[in-house]
């Protein structure tokens, strides 16, 4: 387990604490969500660079199903 220290403006820290966003669980979930979002953005960027004839609707569906299966596996590992 890694410990991190973050410096925030007082008003932001207060509001985040009041909203329950500074708990370890909340920060972990926010980081996981950002990693998923960035992975998706990266995948969409790669897709946009591929010639249209390479990325058929069938292949796109296969990729989407693989991503969904991976996410389901990750959720089950986290217990959620």
Buried (B, 14 or more C-beta within 10 A) or exposed (E): EEEEEEEEEEEEBEEBEEEEBBEEEEBEBEEEEEEBEEEEEEEEEEEEEEEEEEBEEEEEEEEEEEBEEEEEEEEEEEEE
